Amino acid sequence: MNKLVFATITVLLFWAGFVSSISFMEAWMKFRAPGVTLIVGLSIGKTIFSALNKMEWLFLFTSALLVFIPGTLKRRTILYTLIILFVILLIQTLFLLPGLTERANTIIEGGTVGKSMLHIYFGVLEILKVFLLIYTGYKFLEIHQIKNTPKT
């Protein structure tokens, strides 16, 4: 396996781990810590998810650069999953995160908010994103291992 393939797979799987640890663990664990109030938890969450979103754009950009280096991209499947990941990040960045931030700000300022599906939509996209990242890393490895396997 060459260094570009290894670097691409590393970025994809590191990104999957990053999202998993924050979205599936930190997001709800902080509210179970002693002394963390709803307001403090929401403030932490806004900061963490804003930083995660910026890191995810960096991961996507890095992945795309590595994949599009001549000779690295071998199958359209990889390209399609990167496009889907781009769309997911775009939806989260432009629609879901601003809506969730607005709701958090309302609560922090003492207001009340009604029911919303924003968290559900965000969570479903996070699950899909992690699946796609792991799948893409696996496919990338599989494609390059098949290509580099000596013929007997």
C-alpha positions as CSV (number, residue, x, y, z in Angstrom):
1,M,0.0,0.0,0.0
2,N,1.5,3.3,-0.9
3,K,1.7,6.3,1.4
4,L,-1.2,8.3,-0.3
5,V,-3.6,5.3,0.1
6,F,-2.5,4.9,3.7
7,A,-2.9,8.7,4.4
8,T,-6.4,8.7,2.8
9,I,-7.7,5.8,4.8
10,T,-6.2,7.3,7.9
11,V,-8.0,10.6,7.4
12,L,-11.3,8.9,6.7
13,L,-11.1,6.6,9.7
14,F,-9.8,9.3,12.0
15,W,-12.7,11.5,10.9
16,A,-15.2,8.6,11.6
17,G,-13.6,8.3,15.1
18,F,-13.8,12.0,15.7
19,V,-17.5,12.2,14.9
20,S,-18.3,9.0,16.8
21,S,-16.5,10.2,20.0
22,I,-18.1,13.6,20.0
23,S,-21.6,12.9,18.6
24,F,-22.2,9.6,20.2
25,M,-20.4,10.1,23.5
26,E,-19.6,13.6,24.5
27,A,-22.9,15.1,23.4
28,W,-24.9,13.2,26.0
29,M,-22.3,12.3,28.6
30,K,-21.6,16.0,29.5
31,F,-25.2,16.2,30.9
32,R,-24.5,13.3,33.2
33,A,-21.4,14.9,34.8
34,P,-22.0,16.2,38.3
35,G,-22.5,19.9,38.4
36,V,-23.1,20.4,34.7
37,T,-26.3,22.3,34.3
38,L,-28.4,22.4,31.2
39,I,-27.1,25.9,30.4
40,V,-23.5,24.9,30.9
41,G,-24.0,21.7,28.9
42,L,-25.6,23.6,26.0
43,S,-22.8,26.2,26.1
44,I,-20.2,23.4,25.9
45,G,-22.1,21.7,23.2
46,K,-22.3,24.8,21.0
47,T,-18.5,25.3,21.3
48,I,-17.7,21.6,20.7
49,F,-20.0,21.1,17.7
50,S,-18.9,24.4,16.1
51,A,-15.3,23.2,16.4
52,L,-16.2,19.7,15.1
53,N,-17.9,21.2,12.1
54,K,-14.8,23.2,11.2
55,M,-12.6,20.1,11.6
56,E,-15.0,18.0,9.5
57,W,-14.6,20.5,6.6
58,L,-10.8,20.2,7.0
59,F,-11.1,16.4,7.0
60,L,-13.3,16.5,3.8
61,F,-10.9,18.9,2.1
62,T,-7.9,16.8,3.0
63,S,-9.7,13.6,1.9
64,A,-10.7,15.1,-1.4
65,L,-7.1,16.3,-2.0
66,L,-5.7,12.9,-1.3
67,V,-8.2,11.1,-3.4
68,F,-7.8,13.4,-6.4
69,I,-4.1,13.2,-6.6
70,P,-3.4,11.6,-10.0
71,G,-3.6,7.8,-9.8
72,T,-5.2,7.6,-6.3
73,L,-8.9,7.6,-7.3
74,K,-9.8,4.2,-8.8
75,R,-13.5,3.9,-8.6
76,R,-16.5,6.2,-8.9
77,T,-17.8,4.8,-5.6
78,I,-15.2,6.8,-3.7
79,L,-16.2,9.9,-5.6
80,Y,-19.9,9.4,-4.9
81,T,-19.4,8.8,-1.2
82,L,-17.3,12.0,-1.0
83,I,-20.1,13.9,-2.7
84,I,-22.6,12.5,-0.3
85,L,-20.4,13.5,2.7
86,F,-20.1,17.0,1.2
87,V,-23.9,17.2,1.0
88,I,-24.3,16.0,4.6
89,L,-21.8,18.5,5.9
90,L,-23.5,21.3,3.8
91,I,-26.9,20.4,5.3
92,Q,-25.5,20.3,8.8
93,T,-23.5,23.5,8.4
94,L,-26.2,25.6,6.7
95,F,-29.4,24.3,8.3
96,L,-29.1,22.0,11.2
97,L,-26.3,23.6,13.3
98,P,-27.7,27.1,13.0
99,G,-31.1,25.9,14.1
100,L,-29.7,23.9,17.0
101,T,-27.5,26.9,18.0
102,E,-30.6,29.2,18.0
103,R,-32.5,26.7,20.2
104,A,-29.6,26.5,22.6
105,N,-29.2,30.3,22.8
106,T,-32.9,30.6,23.5
107,I,-32.6,28.2,26.4
108,I,-29.4,29.8,27.7
109,E,-31.1,33.2,27.7
110,G,-34.0,31.8,29.8
111,G,-36.5,31.2,27.0
112,T,-38.4,28.1,26.2
113,V,-38.4,26.1,22.9
114,G,-41.0,23.8,21.4
115,K,-40.5,20.3,20.1
116,S,-38.2,20.0,17.1
117,M,-36.8,17.2,14.9
118,L,-33.5,19.0,14.4
119,H,-31.6,16.7,16.8
120,I,-33.1,13.6,15.2
121,Y,-32.2,14.8,11.7
122,F,-28.7,15.7,12.9
123,G,-28.2,12.3,14.6
124,V,-29.4,10.4,11.6
125,L,-27.0,12.3,9.4
126,E,-24.2,11.6,11.9
127,I,-24.9,7.8,11.8
128,L,-25.0,7.9,8.0
129,K,-21.8,9.9,7.9
130,V,-19.9,7.5,10.1
131,F,-21.1,4.6,8.1
132,L,-20.0,6.3,4.8
133,L,-16.6,7.1,6.3
134,I,-15.9,3.6,7.4
135,Y,-17.3,2.2,4.1
136,T,-15.2,4.6,2.0
137,G,-12.1,3.7,4.0
138,Y,-12.8,0.0,3.5
139,K,-13.5,0.4,-0.2
140,F,-10.4,2.5,-0.7
141,L,-8.3,-0.2,1.0
142,E,-10.1,-3.0,-1.0
143,I,-9.6,-1.3,-4.3
144,H,-5.9,-0.6,-3.7
145,Q,-5.2,-4.1,-2.3
146,I,-6.9,-5.8,-5.3
147,K,-4.8,-3.6,-7.7
148,N,-1.6,-4.3,-5.9
149,T,-2.2,-8.1,-5.3
150,P,0.4,-10.1,-7.2
151,K,-1.1,-12.5,-9.8
152,T,-0.2,-16.1,-9.4
